Amino acid sequence: MSARMNERQKQIVNLLHSVGEVKITELKEMFPVTDMTLRRDLEKLEQHGMLKRTYGGAILSSKELALPVRSTVNMPGKERVGQIAVSLVNPGESIFIDSGSTTLQIARALPDRVPITVVTNAIHVAAELSEKQIPTVVIGGVLLETTNGMGGTVATESISRMAFDKAFLGTTGLSRLHGFSNANMLEAEIKRVAISRASESYIVMDHTKFDHSALFSFAKLDEVRAVITDQQPSEEWEAAFQEAEVEIRYS
């Protein structure tokens, strides 16, 4: 089944990532379509694992969305995050970029032939860097369908033998209780090992990831250098960053 969404369905997914729950009555006020059309939208999105239907609406699914689907969500925000991340990269550095729709924007924002070395476990990131003629080391392992990234023992052991100036990692969510988390166990382990091998670790995430968590935690807030996001966080989160002595960068 195709995961292609129309513009209305994309807006519904964006809304879910912002508020976590939607009601048919609320969606009727946003879109000039019938109840039946909206129910069909929610049914299609549930079939793709993007939400779980409830009585009268839907809630955000905890399942990790496939990369092509996530790549359609909040693209302007993710592009801004990618540009901020690239501004932190210096010539001659070795950096790690993991798999995900936000980390992909880092690869896309890097200038052609920039004199750095990139290590990645992500096929889509490696393909982008190849087009730009940027020296790239691709980690092997088990291919994870939802992210087009490599995971498993081979991948983690390879990363554990390397040292990075900076690591740029995505996350499924950030909560005060669980820190940074991911829906996939193998992805979470990749992130955990990469953080341990990097002089500085940066989490790249759009604003929809705040106050969300997934099954597998991979780092506490104070275990990273900075969080890069697309909007100014709430006062409560800014206070949490200050307490943890973690930078927050946004545009």
C-alpha positions as a Python dict, from the first residue, in 0.01 Angstrom:
ca = {
    (1, 'M'): (0, 0, 0),
    (2, 'S'): (132, 344, -91),
    (3, 'A'): (224, 576, 194),
    (4, 'R'): (158, 885, -20),
    (5, 'M'): (-55, 1140, 160),
    (6, 'N'): (-257, 1432, 35),
    (7, 'E'): (-208, 1779, 183),
    (8, 'R'): (-496, 1740, 429),
    (9, 'Q'): (-359, 1413, 563),
    (10, 'K'): (-14, 1569, 605),
    (11, 'Q'): (-170, 1850, 809),
    (12, 'I'): (-349, 1597, 1028),
    (13, 'V'): (-20, 1417, 1096),
    (14, 'N'): (153, 1748, 1177),
    (15, 'L'): (-129, 1837, 1417),
    (16, 'L'): (-102, 1500, 1588),
    (17, 'H'): (270, 1547, 1641),
    (18, 'S'): (201, 1887, 1796),
    (19, 'V'): (-88, 1800, 2029),
    (20, 'G'): (-95, 1418, 2044),
    (21, 'E'): (-471, 1381, 1985),
    (22, 'V'): (-732, 1504, 1736),
    (23, 'K'): (-1109, 1490, 1725),
    (24, 'I'): (-1331, 1464, 1418),
    (25, 'T'): (-1525, 1769, 1541),
    (26, 'E'): (-1204, 1972, 1553),
    (27, 'L'): (-1093, 1853, 1210),
    (28, 'K'): (-1430, 1953, 1060),
    (29, 'E'): (-1360, 2311, 1165),
    (30, 'M'): (-1023, 2298, 987),
    (31, 'F'): (-1118, 2126, 662),
    (32, 'P'): (-1424, 2177, 437),
    (33, 'V'): (-1495, 1805, 399),
    (34, 'T'): (-1747, 1558, 539),
    (35, 'D'): (-1718, 1341, 849),
    (36, 'M'): (-1689, 1037, 624),
    (37, 'T'): (-1391, 1184, 436),
    (38, 'L'): (-1214, 1260, 762),
    (39, 'R'): (-1281, 911, 896),
    (40, 'R'): (-1134, 767, 578),
    (41, 'D'): (-828, 989, 625),
    (42, 'L'): (-781, 857, 979),
    (43, 'E'): (-833, 499, 862),
    (44, 'K'): (-565, 536, 594),
    (45, 'L'): (-322, 698, 836),
    (46, 'E'): (-382, 423, 1091),
    (47, 'Q'): (-308, 159, 826),
    (48, 'H'): (31, 326, 775),
    (49, 'G'): (102, 321, 1150),
    (50, 'M'): (87, 698, 1191),
    (51, 'L'): (-196, 707, 1442),
    (52, 'K'): (-440, 497, 1641),
    (53, 'R'): (-807, 569, 1595),
    (54, 'T'): (-1017, 635, 1904),
    (55, 'Y'): (-1386, 702, 1958),
    (56, 'G'): (-1446, 1028, 1773),
    (57, 'G'): (-1085, 1090, 1671),
    (58, 'A'): (-729, 959, 1689),
    (59, 'I'): (-413, 966, 1901),
    (60, 'L'): (-50, 963, 1796),
    (61, 'S'): (90, 617, 1737),
    (62, 'S'): (397, 514, 1939),
    (63, 'K'): (521, 312, 1641),
    (64, 'E'): (824, 448, 1456),
    (65, 'L'): (707, 586, 1121),
    (66, 'A'): (878, 487, 800),
    (67, 'L'): (1135, 737, 674),
    (68, 'P'): (942, 837, 356),
    (69, 'V'): (642, 926, 575),
    (70, 'R'): (842, 1118, 838),
    (71, 'S'): (1020, 1306, 560),
    (72, 'T'): (689, 1476, 474),
    (73, 'V'): (628, 1604, 827),
    (74, 'N'): (741, 1960, 917),
    (75, 'M'): (1005, 1977, 644),
    (76, 'P'): (1069, 2355, 677),
    (77, 'G'): (1147, 2310, 1046),
    (78, 'K'): (1377, 2014, 984),
    (79, 'E'): (1561, 2209, 713),
    (80, 'R'): (1629, 2491, 960),
    (81, 'V'): (1761, 2240, 1212),
    (82, 'G'): (1993, 2098, 947),
    (83, 'Q'): (2132, 2441, 867),
    (84, 'I'): (2204, 2516, 1233),
    (85, 'A'): (2381, 2182, 1272),
    (86, 'V'): (2602, 2246, 969),
    (87, 'S'): (2708, 2583, 1113),
    (88, 'L'): (2871, 2390, 1400),
    (89, 'V'): (3087, 2171, 1177),
    (90, 'N'): (3449, 2281, 1127),
    (91, 'P'): (3692, 2186, 846),
    (92, 'G'): (3898, 1879, 925),
    (93, 'E'): (3652, 1729, 1172),
    (94, 'S'): (3522, 1374, 1179),
    (95, 'I'): (3151, 1364, 1252),
    (96, 'F'): (2885, 1098, 1293),
    (97, 'I'): (2537, 1141, 1144),
    (98, 'D'): (2277, 877, 1221),
    (99, 'S'): (1964, 784, 1027),
    (100, 'G'): (1644, 985, 1024),
    (101, 'S'): (1450, 1253, 842),
    (102, 'T'): (1602, 1540, 1043),
    (103, 'T'): (1961, 1417, 1025),
    (104, 'L'): (1916, 1382, 648),
    (105, 'Q'): (1875, 1760, 635),
    (106, 'I'): (2225, 1797, 781),
    (107, 'A'): (2368, 1603, 488),
    (108, 'R'): (2166, 1812, 245),
    (109, 'A'): (2285, 2138, 402),
    (110, 'L'): (2656, 2052, 390),
    (111, 'P'): (2846, 2229, 111),
    (112, 'D'): (2990, 2022, -174),
    (113, 'R'): (3343, 1886, -115),
    (114, 'V'): (3358, 2022, 241),
    (115, 'P'): (3687, 1898, 398),
    (116, 'I'): (3544, 1673, 669),
    (117, 'T'): (3495, 1301, 716),
    (118, 'V'): (3145, 1174, 786),
    (119, 'V'): (3067, 838, 943),
    (120, 'T'): (2707, 723, 907),
    (121, 'N'): (2490, 417, 948),
    (122, 'A'): (2229, 567, 715),
    (123, 'I'): (2201, 468, 350),
    (124, 'H'): (2010, 783, 254),
    (125, 'V'): (2265, 1007, 426),
    (126, 'A'): (2554, 827, 252),
    (127, 'A'): (2384, 867, -87),
    (128, 'E'): (2343, 1241, -30),
    (129, 'L'): (2708, 1281, 74),
    (130, 'S'): (2827, 1081, -226),
    (131, 'E'): (2658, 1332, -457),
    (132, 'K'): (2844, 1611, -275),
    (133, 'Q'): (3178, 1426, -295),
    (134, 'I'): (3226, 1437, 81),
    (135, 'P'): (3451, 1163, 229),
    (136, 'T'): (3214, 914, 394),
    (137, 'V'): (3250, 594, 595),
    (138, 'V'): (2938, 378, 588),
    (139, 'I'): (2875, 145, 881),
    (140, 'G'): (2750, -205, 799),
    (141, 'G'): (2499, -414, 990),
    (142, 'V'): (2133, -512, 982),
    (143, 'L'): (1917, -287, 761),
    (144, 'L'): (1629, -131, 953),
    (145, 'E'): (1339, -70, 715),
    (146, 'T'): (1177, 222, 896),
    (147, 'T'): (1492, 436, 894),
    (148, 'N'): (1708, 300, 608),
    (149, 'G'): (1981, 272, 869),
    (150, 'M'): (2210, -5, 984),
    (151, 'G'): (2192, -150, 1333),
    (152, 'G'): (2290, -458, 1529),
    (153, 'T'): (2614, -595, 1668),
    (154, 'V'): (2826, -531, 1358),
    (155, 'A'): (2720, -165, 1350),
    (156, 'T'): (2769, -97, 1721),
    (157, 'E'): (3107, -272, 1734),
    (158, 'S'): (3229, -70, 1434),
    (159, 'I'): (3124, 258, 1593),
    (160, 'S'): (3279, 160, 1928),
    (161, 'R'): (3622, 151, 1759),
    (162, 'M'): (3596, 506, 1626),
    (163, 'A'): (3629, 856, 1773),
    (164, 'F'): (3423, 1153, 1654),
    (165, 'D'): (3463, 1526, 1704),
    (166, 'K'): (3086, 1562, 1690),
    (167, 'A'): (2786, 1331, 1669),
    (168, 'F'): (2450, 1445, 1531),
    (169, 'L'): (2161, 1223, 1632),
    (170, 'G'): (1787, 1223, 1588),
    (171, 'T'): (1535, 1119, 1852),
    (172, 'T'): (1177, 995, 1863),
    (173, 'G'): (1108, 1208, 2167),
    (174, 'L'): (1239, 1401, 2467),
    (175, 'S'): (1073, 1380, 2808),
    (176, 'R'): (1191, 1483, 3153),
    (177, 'L'): (1141, 1135, 3290),
    (178, 'H'): (1298, 929, 3012),
    (179, 'G'): (1534, 1176, 2846),
    (180, 'F'): (1596, 1104, 2478),
    (181, 'S'): (1431, 790, 2345),
    (182, 'N'): (1373, 589, 2031),
    (183, 'A'): (1108, 341, 1924),
    (184, 'N'): (1364, 92, 1789),
    (185, 'M'): (1600, -94, 2024),
    (186, 'L'): (1878, -130, 1765),
    (187, 'E'): (1861, 238, 1672),
    (188, 'A'): (1873, 337, 2039),
    (189, 'E'): (2189, 132, 2092),
    (190, 'I'): (2357, 297, 1790),
    (191, 'K'): (2285, 638, 1940),
    (192, 'R'): (2408, 535, 2284),
    (193, 'V'): (2740, 409, 2149),
    (194, 'A'): (2787, 711, 1920),
    (195, 'I'): (2744, 946, 2216),
    (196, 'S'): (3009, 755, 2409),
    (197, 'R'): (3255, 791, 2119),
    (198, 'A'): (3199, 1162, 2047),
    (199, 'S'): (3369, 1464, 2203),
    (200, 'E'): (3044, 1655, 2157),
    (201, 'S'): (2696, 1514, 2094),
    (202, 'Y'): (2408, 1709, 1946),
    (203, 'I'): (2045, 1600, 1929),
    (204, 'V'): (1858, 1734, 1625),
    (205, 'M'): (1480, 1738, 1661),
    (206, 'D'): (1185, 1949, 1558),
    (207, 'H'): (950, 2095, 1819),
    (208, 'T'): (701, 1809, 1790),
    (209, 'K'): (940, 1577, 1980),
    (210, 'F'): (919, 1766, 2309),
    (211, 'D'): (721, 1589, 2584),
    (212, 'H'): (709, 1263, 2388),
    (213, 'S'): (881, 937, 2471),
    (214, 'A'): (935, 598, 2311),
    (215, 'L'): (1020, 257, 2453),
    (216, 'F'): (1401, 272, 2452),
    (217, 'S'): (1588, 555, 2625),
    (218, 'F'): (1939, 622, 2496),
    (219, 'A'): (2058, 931, 2684),
    (220, 'K'): (1974, 1165, 2968),
    (221, 'L'): (1940, 1534, 2892),
    (222, 'D'): (2272, 1621, 3057),
    (223, 'E'): (2462, 1362, 2849),
    (224, 'V'): (2461, 1578, 2534),
    (225, 'R'): (2623, 1910, 2450),
    (226, 'A'): (2321, 2074, 2289),
    (227, 'V'): (1975, 2026, 2142),
    (228, 'I'): (1903, 2182, 1803),
    (229, 'T'): (1538, 2247, 1724),
    (230, 'D'): (1319, 2463, 1502),
    (231, 'Q'): (1127, 2667, 1760),
    (232, 'Q'): (1189, 2827, 2094),
    (233, 'P'): (1093, 2571, 2359),
    (234, 'S'): (861, 2643, 2650),
    (235, 'E'): (984, 2826, 2958),
    (236, 'E'): (974, 2498, 3149),
    (237, 'W'): (1203, 2332, 2896),
    (238, 'E'): (1438, 2628, 2883),
    (239, 'A'): (1470, 2602, 3261),
    (240, 'A'): (1538, 2229, 3229),
    (241, 'F'): (1814, 2292, 2973),
    (242, 'Q'): (1971, 2555, 3199),
    (243, 'E'): (1961, 2321, 3499),
    (244, 'A'): (2124, 2041, 3295),
    (245, 'E'): (2380, 2285, 3151),
    (246, 'V'): (2280, 2189, 2798),
    (247, 'E'): (2270, 2442, 2515),
    (248, 'I'): (1950, 2493, 2320),
    (249, 'R'): (1981, 2624, 1966),
    (250, 'Y'): (1680, 2709, 1752),
    (251, 'S'): (1575, 2916, 1454),
}
